[in-house]
Amino acid sequence: MKKEQMTTKCLYDTTKSAAGRYLDGYTYPWEALSHIREIILALGEELSPDEYLCRDESVWIHKSVLVYPTATIIGPVIVGEGAQIRPGAFIRGNVLVGAGAVVGNSTEIKNSVLFDGVQVPHYNYIGDSILGYKAHMGASSLTSNVRSDKKPVVVHADDEEIETGLKKFGAMVGDMVEVGCGAVLNPGSIIGPNSSIYPLSSVRGGVEANSIYKRQGEIVEKR
């Protein structure tokens, strides 16, 4: 995957997120990870009290959202129209959940943006990541956001190694991506739009748009 394919404009239709105009200001989407908190706080100030309930000063939940009693939400957080926060979900700060998104049972999310229509419905962990429009994470699939040696994450493009300076960086998952059950997206993974990841895969580096990731070294074009 070439460096130019990892840009915000190549990975995402930013009209499909309330944070889109902020993300447009970054050449690469991971550059926004250190600013998600301020983006959410800025967006929260713009939300209509006729449409959103504001809890604890920094948790905005659209009145149409279904939040189950056993879910835990710590701000700053915005949950968009028609989303579902299912039993046992743990949203622990700096999270934007897009309209129509699903955060499922025992799913944990921190410092991440979920575009509209994203589904993380069963036992997922999403940390320091951005998931594009209608991306879907299969049961128990997750983003790994810290290297084992605790060094800053490097993005491995085909034509360049990109130093991010970030010690916590999960995955940039493009629009309409399907991630199979039990797959792990290792730190700094970039998944192009309309791609599919086989179940139980361990993904490193980049996966081009419209691809099927079967295993390391075996990525084929979708037909």
Backbone bond lengths (Angstrom), bond angles and torsions (degrees), N, CA, C in turn:
res aa  C-N    CA-C-N  psi(-1)  N-CA   C-N-CA  omega(-1)  CA-C   N-CA-C  phi
1 M - - - 1.459 - - 1.526 108.78 -
2 K 1.309 117.26 123.89 1.451 120.91 -177.90 1.527 111.59 -79.79
3 K 1.318 115.05 157.23 1.458 121.81 -177.48 1.527 111.73 -55.45
4 E 1.323 116.54 -40.71 1.467 119.96 -177.18 1.527 112.33 -66.39
5 Q 1.327 117.27 -21.74 1.465 121.00 178.45 1.527 112.61 -81.21
6 M 1.331 116.16 -7.16 1.461 121.29 -178.43 1.526 113.44 -97.42
7 T 1.308 116.95 5.69 1.463 120.34 -178.09 1.524 111.14 -73.67
8 T 1.309 115.17 159.93 1.464 121.01 178.42 1.519 111.17 -55.84
9 K 1.327 116.65 -44.35 1.473 119.81 -175.65 1.519 112.34 -68.85
10 C 1.344 117.69 -25.38 1.464 120.26 177.91 1.527 112.67 -82.41
11 L 1.317 117.63 -28.98 1.459 121.26 -175.61 1.524 113.85 -89.62
12 Y 1.344 116.37 -30.08 1.466 119.05 -168.09 1.519 113.48 -134.59
13 D 1.341 115.09 145.19 1.463 122.10 163.35 1.526 105.62 -90.95
14 T 1.309 116.45 98.69 1.465 120.06 -171.38 1.523 113.51 -71.79
15 T 1.338 117.49 -5.95 1.467 119.15 173.51 1.529 110.63 -72.67
16 K 1.334 116.81 -10.61 1.464 121.54 -176.90 1.532 112.46 -97.32
17 S 1.336 116.89 23.22 1.459 120.94 176.16 1.519 109.52 -148.79
18 A 1.311 115.51 141.65 1.471 119.83 175.44 1.521 111.06 -61.88
19 A 1.332 116.88 -23.61 1.470 121.32 -179.82 1.522 112.02 -90.41
20 G 1.317 117.72 5.08 1.449 121.51 -172.02 1.510 115.35 -55.02
21 R 1.318 116.84 -43.08 1.466 118.48 -176.99 1.523 111.67 -68.33
22 Y 1.324 116.74 -26.20 1.466 119.67 175.61 1.534 110.04 -76.81
23 L 1.327 116.53 -42.25 1.458 119.64 179.82 1.522 111.54 -63.66
24 D 1.326 116.64 -31.00 1.465 120.52 178.05 1.528 112.34 -60.25
25 G 1.313 116.62 -20.31 1.459 120.75 -179.16 1.520 113.82 -79.73
26 Y 1.338 117.35 -3.07 1.462 121.33 -178.30 1.526 109.92 -116.37
27 T 1.313 116.28 130.33 1.460 119.93 177.61 1.519 110.64 -62.05
28 Y 1.333 116.10 -46.60 1.460 121.93 178.29 1.524 108.51 -113.51
29 P 1.316 117.84 135.49 1.474 119.43 -171.88 1.522 114.29 -63.45
30 W 1.335 117.10 -30.05 1.471 118.23 -179.44 1.521 112.27 -65.46
31 E 1.328 117.57 -17.43 1.461 119.95 176.50 1.522 111.66 -64.63
32 A 1.330 116.79 -19.11 1.466 121.10 179.58 1.522 113.17 -82.83
33 L 1.326 118.19 -13.19 1.466 120.17 -172.80 1.519 112.68 -58.91
34 S 1.327 116.79 -36.34 1.470 119.85 -179.00 1.529 112.57 -77.58
35 H 1.329 116.77 -2.75 1.466 120.29 -174.45 1.531 112.92 -122.76
36 I 1.335 117.05 8.23 1.467 119.06 -176.75 1.522 111.26 -61.40
37 R 1.312 117.19 -39.71 1.463 119.40 179.85 1.531 111.60 -58.15
38 E 1.314 116.48 -49.30 1.467 118.79 -177.77 1.523 111.68 -68.46
39 I 1.336 117.55 -31.85 1.464 120.63 176.41 1.523 110.10 -63.40
40 I 1.324 116.84 -45.76 1.467 120.66 -178.92 1.526 111.13 -64.66
41 L 1.317 116.86 -42.52 1.467 119.57 179.63 1.523 111.12 -64.01
42 A 1.330 116.80 -38.28 1.454 120.25 178.27 1.529 111.15 -66.98
43 L 1.327 116.63 -43.54 1.460 120.25 178.16 1.528 111.42 -64.70
44 G 1.321 115.50 -39.29 1.461 119.63 -178.55 1.519 112.90 -59.18
45 E 1.327 116.56 -36.10 1.468 120.61 179.82 1.521 112.19 -67.09
46 E 1.334 116.64 -19.23 1.467 120.89 -178.25 1.523 113.16 -92.07
47 L 1.336 117.26 -11.22 1.458 120.13 -172.78 1.531 111.87 -76.27
48 S 1.317 115.27 141.59 1.462 121.19 -178.22 1.528 110.84 -76.81
49 P 1.324 118.07 129.97 1.469 120.18 175.87 1.525 112.22 -66.94
50 D 1.325 117.01 -13.96 1.460 119.88 174.64 1.524 111.67 -73.08
51 E 1.343 116.32 -22.25 1.464 120.90 -177.07 1.521 113.08 -110.03
52 Y 1.327 116.44 -28.19 1.466 120.56 -173.96 1.515 111.49 -120.46
53 L 1.331 114.80 139.77 1.452 121.37 168.86 1.523 107.89 -90.21
54 C 1.323 117.12 135.01 1.464 120.89 178.44 1.521 108.43 -110.05
55 R 1.330 115.48 121.50 1.449 121.60 -179.71 1.520 109.43 -116.37
56 D 1.284 116.98 140.59 1.468 122.78 175.85 1.526 112.64 52.42
57 E 1.305 116.81 28.61 1.467 124.78 173.48 1.520 114.75 70.79
58 S 1.321 119.16 -17.47 1.464 118.49 -177.93 1.529 112.93 -139.32
59 V 1.314 117.06 21.56 1.462 121.95 174.26 1.517 107.53 -123.42
60 W 1.340 115.48 112.29 1.462 121.52 -179.09 1.520 108.39 -112.01
61 I 1.329 116.71 121.59 1.457 122.26 -177.56 1.525 108.93 -126.42
62 H 1.317 116.44 123.02 1.461 120.29 179.10 1.526 109.29 -60.45
63 K 1.318 115.33 143.00 1.468 120.36 -174.59 1.518 113.19 -64.45
64 S 1.326 117.72 -16.64 1.461 121.09 178.81 1.521 113.39 -86.18
65 V 1.326 117.34 -7.24 1.459 121.55 -173.24 1.525 111.17 -74.22
66 L 1.329 114.97 138.12 1.459 121.07 174.21 1.522 108.33 -94.81
67 V 1.342 116.75 111.93 1.464 122.04 177.37 1.525 107.81 -115.01
68 Y 1.326 116.25 119.12 1.459 119.48 179.77 1.533 110.15 -75.86
69 P 1.322 117.32 149.10 1.473 121.18 -173.30 1.517 114.86 -58.59
70 T 1.330 118.82 -27.86 1.461 120.69 -176.26 1.531 113.12 -89.53
71 A 1.319 117.87 3.04 1.465 120.31 176.10 1.524 109.61 -77.12
72 T 1.333 115.97 150.05 1.464 122.20 177.07 1.515 108.89 -119.80
73 I 1.339 116.30 128.21 1.460 121.51 -178.61 1.521 108.67 -129.77
74 I 1.337 116.11 120.37 1.463 122.53 178.62 1.525 107.79 -117.32
75 G 1.338 117.30 128.69 1.452 121.43 -175.36 1.519 113.71 -77.42
76 P 1.342 114.78 170.95 1.460 125.29 0.46 1.529 112.32 -79.08
77 V 1.319 113.73 136.25 1.466 121.61 -177.46 1.523 108.31 -146.25
78 I 1.335 115.59 141.47 1.458 122.14 167.97 1.514 107.66 -123.00
79 V 1.325 116.95 132.02 1.458 122.59 176.02 1.523 107.41 -119.83
80 G 1.325 116.05 118.19 1.455 121.45 -172.08 1.516 114.80 -80.34
81 E 1.304 114.11 174.91 1.465 123.51 -174.95 1.524 112.13 -55.95
82 G 1.327 114.90 132.64 1.454 120.87 173.07 1.512 116.00 74.37
83 A 1.315 117.92 7.64 1.468 120.40 178.85 1.525 110.19 -75.55
84 Q 1.333 115.13 165.07 1.461 121.32 174.83 1.524 109.60 -126.85
85 I 1.332 115.22 133.26 1.461 121.57 174.27 1.523 105.89 -117.27
86 R 1.316 116.34 103.76 1.457 122.20 -167.91 1.533 112.61 -87.72
87 P 1.339 117.72 173.44 1.468 121.41 -173.01 1.526 113.37 -55.74
88 G 1.322 115.43 135.06 1.455 121.90 174.98 1.513 114.93 78.12
89 A 1.328 118.34 2.29 1.460 120.04 177.57 1.526 109.88 -64.53
90 F 1.341 115.96 145.31 1.461 121.79 -179.23 1.529 107.77 -129.06
91 I 1.316 115.77 104.68 1.464 121.74 178.02 1.518 105.87 -106.65
92 R 1.347 116.71 109.31 1.455 118.98 -166.27 1.528 114.20 -113.90
93 G 1.309 114.88 45.53 1.457 119.18 168.00 1.512 115.18 103.80
94 N 1.348 114.57 143.57 1.462 122.34 178.27 1.527 111.11 58.26
95 V 1.332 115.30 54.03 1.463 120.96 -177.26 1.523 110.12 -133.28
96 L 1.328 115.46 133.07 1.451 122.31 170.27 1.521 107.77 -113.25
97 V 1.321 116.42 117.49 1.458 122.87 177.09 1.521 107.06 -103.19
98 G 1.318 116.91 116.88 1.453 121.43 -173.27 1.521 114.02 -71.87
99 A 1.314 115.28 169.68 1.461 122.16 178.41 1.525 109.81 -59.52
100 G 1.324 116.24 135.23 1.452 121.70 176.69 1.516 115.11 72.70
101 A 1.312 117.80 6.79 1.466 120.69 -179.21 1.529 110.91 -78.00
102 V 1.327 115.36 160.16 1.461 121.77 178.01 1.523 109.29 -124.73
103 V 1.334 115.63 122.31 1.460 122.38 171.99 1.523 105.88 -110.78
104 G 1.320 115.91 111.69 1.448 119.79 -166.37 1.507 115.78 -92.13
105 N 1.332 113.84 -171.82 1.453 121.33 -174.81 1.525 111.17 -62.75
106 S 1.318 115.32 129.84 1.461 124.04 177.74 1.521 113.49 61.68
107 T 1.316 118.24 19.81 1.460 121.89 174.24 1.521 109.25 -84.52
108 E 1.336 115.93 136.34 1.470 121.89 178.80 1.530 108.93 -116.34
109 I 1.321 115.82 135.50 1.464 121.66 -179.68 1.518 108.90 -135.83
110 K 1.348 116.23 137.38 1.461 120.50 172.66 1.524 109.37 -146.84
111 N 1.313 115.14 145.04 1.462 124.02 175.92 1.537 112.02 43.07
112 S 1.316 115.25 59.01 1.460 120.34 -175.62 1.524 111.02 -145.71
113 V 1.321 114.76 157.11 1.466 122.38 173.61 1.516 108.56 -115.42
114 L 1.327 116.14 124.28 1.461 122.78 172.63 1.522 107.08 -107.11
115 F 1.315 116.29 115.30 1.457 120.46 176.98 1.530 110.10 -64.36
116 D 1.326 116.15 172.48 1.459 120.88 178.40 1.533 110.05 -58.16
117 G 1.317 115.29 141.08 1.457 121.02 173.79 1.513 116.20 77.37
118 V 1.326 118.21 4.34 1.473 120.82 178.70 1.532 109.80 -67.47
119 Q 1.333 115.84 144.01 1.461 120.39 175.46 1.523 110.02 -124.87
120 V 1.317 115.27 119.37 1.471 122.97 171.14 1.530 105.61 -126.06
121 P 1.331 117.09 74.80 1.459 120.45 -160.57 1.514 117.91 -92.41
122 H 1.353 118.28 -15.10 1.468 118.05 -172.74 1.525 111.64 -145.12
123 Y 1.324 117.92 105.81 1.467 122.80 169.18 1.527 113.10 56.84
124 N 1.302 116.61 42.67 1.472 120.74 -179.56 1.520 110.82 -100.20
125 Y 1.347 115.88 153.49 1.457 121.19 168.76 1.525 107.71 -121.10
126 I 1.334 115.49 124.42 1.465 122.25 179.55 1.522 107.07 -124.92
127 G 1.334 115.93 109.14 1.457 120.03 -179.28 1.514 111.76 -129.34
128 D 1.337 116.15 131.76 1.464 122.48 175.38 1.520 110.70 50.78
129 S 1.321 114.57 53.46 1.455 121.53 -173.09 1.525 110.86 -140.80
130 I 1.340 115.25 163.90 1.457 122.02 173.58 1.515 107.70 -130.20
131 L 1.333 116.21 122.56 1.455 122.75 -179.12 1.523 109.25 -110.54
132 G 1.334 115.99 123.36 1.460 121.48 -174.12 1.521 114.28 -77.23
133 Y 1.310 114.85 177.25 1.465 124.52 -174.59 1.530 111.88 -50.56
134 K 1.318 115.32 123.20 1.459 124.35 177.34 1.533 114.06 58.60
135 A 1.328 117.52 22.21 1.462 119.21 171.40 1.528 109.05 -64.31
136 H 1.327 115.84 147.60 1.463 120.51 -177.35 1.519 109.87 -133.45
137 M 1.328 115.36 127.39 1.463 121.84 177.15 1.529 108.09 -104.10
138 G 1.341 116.20 120.16 1.459 119.86 177.65 1.516 111.87 -65.52
139 A 1.315 115.73 167.87 1.463 121.33 -176.80 1.525 111.43 -54.69
140 S 1.316 115.51 131.75 1.468 124.76 176.37 1.518 114.20 66.86
141 S 1.327 118.79 8.26 1.467 119.55 172.21 1.524 108.12 -78.04
142 L 1.339 116.54 154.33 1.461 118.51 -173.73 1.519 111.49 -155.67
143 T 1.315 113.49 165.02 1.458 121.24 171.32 1.524 107.79 -104.20
144 S 1.315 115.91 128.55 1.464 121.90 174.66 1.521 107.01 -94.83
145 N 1.309 117.55 121.95 1.467 119.72 -167.77 1.525 115.69 -112.09
146 V 1.328 118.14 3.55 1.469 121.00 178.89 1.527 108.90 -136.43
147 R 1.328 116.95 130.77 1.456 120.79 176.09 1.524 110.88 -65.81
148 S 1.309 117.31 152.38 1.465 120.56 -179.58 1.520 112.08 -65.35
149 D 1.356 117.05 -27.65 1.464 120.02 178.57 1.531 112.54 -92.43
150 K 1.337 116.01 2.45 1.471 124.17 176.36 1.539 113.69 65.22
151 K 1.314 117.53 13.69 1.459 120.82 177.77 1.530 110.32 -81.03
152 P 1.351 118.48 160.88 1.463 120.76 177.69 1.530 111.58 -57.70
153 V 1.307 115.16 144.83 1.460 121.88 -176.76 1.533 110.40 -74.72
154 V 1.317 115.01 136.56 1.465 122.33 175.77 1.522 108.07 -111.90
155 V 1.335 116.68 132.51 1.454 120.96 175.73 1.525 108.34 -89.95
156 H 1.326 115.93 127.92 1.460 121.09 -175.45 1.524 109.67 -99.26
157 A 1.319 116.87 94.72 1.458 121.97 172.59 1.523 108.99 -88.77
158 D 1.330 116.92 161.13 1.464 120.42 179.74 1.521 111.90 -63.53
159 D 1.329 115.61 -32.52 1.459 119.96 -173.03 1.524 113.97 -107.81
160 E 1.351 117.13 0.26 1.465 118.68 -177.85 1.528 110.54 -171.19
161 E 1.329 116.35 147.09 1.454 122.16 169.37 1.528 107.17 -93.17
162 I 1.320 117.30 123.31 1.458 121.48 -174.37 1.523 109.20 -105.53
163 E 1.322 116.14 114.16 1.462 121.27 176.53 1.527 108.99 -78.22
164 T 1.330 116.86 119.23 1.467 119.99 -178.36 1.522 112.96 -92.45
165 G 1.336 118.19 -24.57 1.455 121.21 -175.19 1.517 113.56 74.68
166 L 1.340 116.77 4.96 1.463 121.50 -176.24 1.525 110.50 -101.02
167 K 1.318 117.01 126.00 1.462 120.05 175.15 1.527 111.53 -82.33
168 K 1.332 116.54 -19.91 1.465 120.52 176.81 1.528 108.33 -123.27
169 F 1.322 114.62 113.24 1.461 121.62 -176.78 1.523 106.19 -158.13
170 G 1.313 115.62 111.82 1.456 120.47 -179.86 1.511 112.69 -84.49
171 A 1.338 116.97 -97.21 1.462 121.04 -176.59 1.516 110.43 -143.25
172 M 1.340 114.68 148.69 1.453 122.16 169.44 1.530 106.01 -103.83
173 V 1.318 116.19 110.12 1.462 122.41 -173.94 1.524 108.32 -109.71
174 G 1.321 116.57 118.07 1.458 121.36 -174.68 1.521 113.78 -71.15
175 D 1.323 115.18 176.92 1.463 121.85 179.57 1.534 111.08 -61.04
176 M 1.331 115.65 142.01 1.468 123.58 170.84 1.536 113.29 62.86
177 V 1.316 117.70 24.41 1.467 120.84 177.98 1.528 110.11 -80.52
178 E 1.323 115.94 140.82 1.466 122.83 174.69 1.524 108.53 -112.91
179 V 1.326 116.26 119.34 1.464 121.44 178.39 1.523 108.45 -108.11
180 G 1.314 116.99 122.75 1.455 121.20 -175.64 1.523 113.92 -70.59
181 C 1.318 115.46 163.32 1.463 122.02 -177.10 1.523 111.12 -58.66
182 G 1.319 115.53 135.34 1.451 121.62 174.03 1.513 115.20 75.68
183 A 1.333 118.09 5.36 1.460 120.21 179.58 1.523 110.54 -75.07
184 V 1.340 115.38 149.24 1.462 121.93 176.25 1.522 108.73 -117.20
185 L 1.327 115.93 123.89 1.458 121.53 173.36 1.524 106.60 -96.69
186 N 1.319 116.62 106.74 1.459 121.80 -174.59 1.526 111.54 -71.15
187 P 1.343 117.87 162.46 1.468 121.17 -175.94 1.530 112.34 -52.31
188 G 1.338 114.92 130.18 1.450 120.39 177.73 1.512 114.86 83.70
189 S 1.326 118.14 11.91 1.464 120.78 177.81 1.528 110.29 -71.34
190 I 1.341 115.66 139.70 1.459 122.02 178.18 1.525 107.24 -125.30
191 I 1.326 116.58 118.44 1.468 121.29 -175.79 1.530 108.48 -113.84
192 G 1.337 116.23 116.06 1.454 121.15 -177.78 1.518 113.17 -68.86
193 P 1.337 117.29 157.97 1.467 122.08 -177.11 1.528 112.72 -56.95
194 N 1.334 114.71 149.14 1.466 123.10 174.06 1.522 113.37 62.83
195 S 1.311 117.08 23.59 1.462 120.86 178.30 1.521 111.12 -97.85
196 S 1.317 115.44 161.50 1.462 121.91 177.85 1.524 109.53 -126.93
197 I 1.330 115.61 139.64 1.461 122.50 179.01 1.520 108.25 -113.03
198 Y 1.329 117.04 124.72 1.461 120.65 179.33 1.532 111.28 -60.87
199 P 1.329 117.29 148.07 1.464 120.84 174.17 1.525 111.56 -55.45
200 L 1.321 115.50 146.82 1.465 124.70 176.55 1.524 113.93 64.94
201 S 1.320 117.69 15.04 1.463 121.02 177.80 1.519 110.67 -74.66
202 S 1.338 115.68 153.42 1.455 122.86 169.67 1.523 106.77 -117.49
203 V 1.311 116.07 104.88 1.459 121.55 -169.86 1.518 110.37 -96.43
204 R 1.331 116.23 131.84 1.465 122.53 173.88 1.519 108.32 -131.38
205 G 1.330 116.13 144.76 1.462 119.60 176.88 1.513 112.09 79.32
206 G 1.340 116.59 -147.07 1.448 121.01 -174.33 1.513 113.23 -111.66
207 V 1.326 114.90 148.63 1.464 122.89 174.78 1.527 106.48 -122.92
208 E 1.313 117.00 119.00 1.454 120.18 -176.42 1.521 111.85 -65.35
209 A 1.326 116.09 158.40 1.457 121.88 177.39 1.524 110.85 -58.07
210 N 1.335 114.64 150.37 1.466 121.49 175.93 1.531 112.46 58.64
211 S 1.326 115.55 40.27 1.460 120.91 -179.09 1.522 111.07 -120.00
212 I 1.328 114.84 163.11 1.460 122.06 170.35 1.521 107.51 -117.81
213 Y 1.320 116.38 118.30 1.461 122.28 178.32 1.522 107.41 -92.13
214 K 1.351 115.49 112.95 1.456 120.23 179.91 1.523 111.66 -94.89
215 R 1.329 115.63 -45.93 1.456 123.10 176.61 1.517 107.23 -165.83
216 Q 1.343 116.63 169.81 1.448 120.30 179.35 1.527 110.11 -55.54
217 G 1.334 116.03 124.81 1.452 120.77 -179.97 1.510 114.34 88.42
218 E 1.350 117.15 -5.18 1.457 120.52 178.33 1.526 109.45 -128.75
219 I 1.315 114.17 90.74 1.466 121.84 178.34 1.519 106.63 -125.80
220 V 1.325 116.81 124.20 1.464 120.76 -176.38 1.525 110.09 -119.20
221 E 1.326 114.79 155.96 1.460 119.92 179.00 1.517 110.41 -76.21
222 K 1.333 115.90 139.03 1.462 119.63 174.51 1.532 109.95 -67.49
223 R 1.319 116.39 141.37 1.468 120.95 178.27 1.510 110.49 -115.10
